Amino acid sequence: MFVGHYGPSFAGKALKKSIPLWVLFIAVQFLDVLWSLFVILGIEKVRIVPGITKTNPLDLYYMPYTHSLAGAMVWAVAAGIVYWLFRRADGWSGAAVISAAVFSHWILDLLVHRPDLPLYGDSLKIGLGLWNYPVLALAIELASLFGGMYLYLRTTTAITTGGRYGMVAFGFVMICIQVVVFFGPPPDSDRGAAVTALTSYVLFAAVAYWLEKKRAPNTVEGTLSAHRSLRDEVVRM
């Protein structure tokens, strides 16, 4: 799964408005951020095997530290604790949202991966294999993404034109990227795939940072700020 992972980030933002959206974007992909780094360093392993599934050519045959159930739980708890240490004003509820966002990655991966997700270490691998059903896999990706995005949009108001239309553009770009991921050419190498993935996570987090600046929470203060910002923008035009 790729773009579908961002659905929980938008949902988490709607649930806990004080958490920066870009942090949630990193949280939901944190296991893959680590996976990318571990593949680059040779700690975890992947092969490019076109046709291994109908939508994903990656043979993820060794990733016990990032994508085992036990590993995912440890990273989720660790991420929540680190967030609490740096953002104590958000309390343990904020830390819990971050932990849930990190762990959501494993749950969503379970739906689409072939049996390559270990329960612990490199043992007892599971996966429902929906990557072999392209239409269903794509539907799940988009349902997760746009479901979370819907919750976020309901709890915020655009304060600029970019805030009003930027999310639409972001959604369209995400659809295009997912189609390319599913049906485009396979990566040239394992490390190339990891570098591309890591770059995309950083880029999307930057986009999330920009988008969040263009919207305000649906509070009285946020709504008034939105009206003032839109009015000023119209005057400048």
Steps between C-alpha positions, in 0.01 A plus 500: 500500500616854426262796480244322719737534794434875503132454582573440872722810507208721397270316741754546781516872428121523516506315834789693658526842338816605685717234332674642191375334183853449368588305815204271440612457137835376626335286771278301263801424279750464784538123454576554132737788577695258718465227239648729234795587721554136598492386136750769404725387788455131412326413828173394337464340159276530194514362146344640183291214359256622231179301517537386861166678549284665238563851631830494691832351381670507840592171663517620860664185626690634803372788712478371859587829669250732333209290377461219749199536728727509804730755337212723393362501854839595644550782249145629560549517877846657458366765261222589743746537789738715294210722391388540861853598606513778239132607507383451856232765453313249284499253787481124479201530268726658239757226553227238462392648167860489375538138614175406328610679182828305496329166565230570238771440240531133594123449511451645152800307366343181630211548257707531184834323555558143398605285799822689573410673829656305790326482835841519670856485372490335158239240597130426441448728203149614412323729253161496327653560156259757356784630281398212273159665449585837342151655497430403861846607618465838329152546647633434852787745449268778385229425758755530781656818358180686419318376810766657720517809282122544531525501880780757484310729264190484721697627799692778323427805286705639212667831580652547153425395146779245535324355801177473306636334187832361617339194655320424174829522310671287763233232468531496122879470518467216750267309267748539214791388716314192619413403142868532403606296804257223407534494125825682416843347434675324790788670687851454361642366826421428863690802626352713224153404621596588858646840404192585291269403785696700758505807275124480447431483875702816561336677207146411609572613857614836357177525300302422817684780681406743221138386483446531873608865488218565253220369724375579851311287755122534507494708817357849541851647490599282205188589301550872559865466395393317185253772405758774560768319298268432205375860509857634497590267215204623293598862570856437383368350179 
